[in-house]
């Protein structure tokens, strides 16, 4: 793998004390130049632990939401000179050992964005403990998105994404939602700008300490995404 560009891992964190250290322990550091954690006004000791572990740490004084956290992550990573930015949740749900595969297609100039797909790995979502309602919803939403955007993605709601610097300098991500639809809005923007996207299969873990959403949250999130992608398809606006 070519490695002459700066790779920065960004961790949007909220109450990650129980999982941060074991997530960090599995990151293959020889592929990474820097790690940045942005704490979104956690109520536990995430900030103290992050600093103790030697991570660059930015702290929100008020909770800005999942999307608002990512905005801070990406602005800071670009300012740090990152050429490839990998979003890795510090809740141990996504496998840090897959970082080499998450950055290789971008480093080699094959694509501009890499998505980690829990669905591509045969039986991966089931073995990882993903609830049935999430698996079904994920498949339906991904097929709908692919139909509307002309893509062939299997796991649109993934939280494991790598971007090239060019992508984040081009798409207007600061206009996106501060909530949970941020990633999918960014996906629409990437498609609209003609950026190449690739999926790689990844395992996932739904453990007691990993963050998760309720069925009601998932329904609300899905309805918002259906609205956004339909609006884009009909009007060209995101």
N, C-alpha and C positions, 0 to 999 in steps of 0.2 A: 504494500500500500504506500502511495506517495504521502509524505508527511512533511510538507514545507510551509504549511499554513497554520495559523493560530486557531486552536480549537478551545472553545470555552463552554463549559457546562453551566447552565443556569437552573437553579432550583427554586421554583415558586413555593414558598413554605407557609403552612399554617398549622400550628400545634403538631410539630413533627418530632418532638423530643424522643419518643419511643422508637422511631424508625430511622432517624437521620444517620446515626453512626453506622448501622449495618448497611444502609444504602451506600454510604461513602466508602465503606470497607471493600465493596465489590466493584468499585470503579477501576478499570484498568488504566492506571495513571500514566503509563508510557504513551498513551494516545491523547492525553489531555494536557493543555497548557495552563489552564486556570479554571477555578470553580467559583461561582458566585451564588450566594443564597440571598433571596429577598424575602424577608419575614413580613407577613401581612397582619401585623398586630396580634400575634399569637398570645394566648392566655397561659401558655406553659413556659418552659425554659428553653425554647428553640433558639432564641438569640444567644443566650449564654453558652449553650452547647456548641452552636455554630462557631462562635469566636474561640472557644476552647479548642475546637478541632482545627483551627487555623484557616477557616474559610473567609473569603471576602464577604462581608455581611452588610446588607442594606436593610434598614428597619422602617416600615411604615408606621407613622404615629396614629393613623386611623386605618381601619380596614377598607381596602380599595377593591376587594373582590378578586376572583381568579383571573379575569382578564386584566384588571388594573395592575395586579401583581406582575403579569407577564410583560406589560408595557414597560414597567420599571426594569425588569430583567433584560429586555432586548435593547433598551436605550443604553443601559450601563454596559452591556456586552459589546455593543458597537463602539462605545467610547473607549473600551479597553483594547480595541483593535482586532476583535475577533473576526476571523474569516469564515468559520463554521461555528454555529451556535446550536447546541443540543439542549432541549428542554427535558429534564429528568425530574420527575416528582420525587421528593425525599420521603415518601410514605412507603417505599419498598414494594410498590405494586408492580412496577416495571423493572425488568432485569438490567442492571447497570453493565453487566458483562457483554451486552450487545452493542455497546457504544462503538467498537471498531466497525461493525456492520452498518451502524447508523451514520457514520461519517464517510466511509470509503467511497460510495457513489458520488458524493459531492466533491471530495478531494480529487477524484479522478476525472471530474468534469462531465460525468455521465448524466447527472440530474442536478436540480437546484434545491429540491426538498425531498426528505425521506420521512416516511411514516412507518412506525412500528405497528404491524397488524397482529392482533391476537387471534384473528379468524384464519389467517393463512396457515398458521401452525396447526396441523390436523389434531383436533381434540384439545388444543392448547387452552382455549377459554374454559372448556368444561373441567379439565384437569386442574386448572388454576383456581377454580371455585367461583367463576363468574356466574351470578344468578341467572336462572333461565329467562326471566323477563328482560334482563339486559342483553342476553345473547340474541333473543328474538328481535328486540327493538333495534339492536345494533345492525343486524342483517337487513332489516327492512329499511332503516334510515340510510344505510350505505348504498343500497340498490337505488333508492329514490334519488340520492345525491348524484350518483353516477349517471342515472338517466337524465337528470336535469343539466348536469355540467359536462356530459360527454366524457367522463372518466371511467375507470374500471377499478375503483377502490373498494376494498372489502371491509375496512374498519375506519370509517369516517370519524367516530368519536374518540379515537386514540388520544392518549395524553403523552405520547412519546414521539417527539418530532424534532427533526434537524433541519436547519435552514442555512443556506449560503448567505454571506454578507450582502450580496447583491439583492437577494429577495427582500431582506428586512430594510434595505435602503430604498427599495422601490415601492413596496405595497404600503398603503396608508394605515398601518396597524394601529396607530394612535387614535383613529376614529372608531375603532371597533368597540364592542360592548365591554364593560368592565366585569361582566358575568361569565357564565359557563359557555356561552356561544362564541367566545373569542376565537378559538382555534378554527371553528368551521367558517367563520367570517373570513379569517386569514386564508383558508383554503379557497374560498370563492375568489378572493383577490388574486391569489397565485394563478388560478385557472384563467382569470380575466386578463392577466398580464402575459400569459403564455409560458409560464415557468413549468419545467418538467418535474413530475412527481413520481417517486418510486416507493413501493411498500416492501418491507422485509418482514418475515415471520418472527414473532417474538413470543416468549412465554409470559404469563402474567400471574400475579398472586393476589388473591383476595383473602387477606389475613385479618385477624381481629383488630390489629393496630393500624391497618391500612385505611385510608379515608374512603368513604363510599357515599352514594346518594340513595335516597329513598325512591320508591316507585312513583310517588307524586312528583318528586323533583324531576325524574326521568321523563314523565309525561309532559310536564311544563317545558322542559328543555327541548324535547322532540317537536312540540308544536311551534316553538319559537324558530327552530331551524327550518321546518317546513315553510313557514312564512318567509323567512329570509331568502332561501334559495328560490322560492317561487317568485318573490318580488324581483330578485336579480334576473331571473329568466324572462320575466315579462317587461321589465323596465330598464334593465342594465344597471340598476342601483343596488347597493348592498345595504 
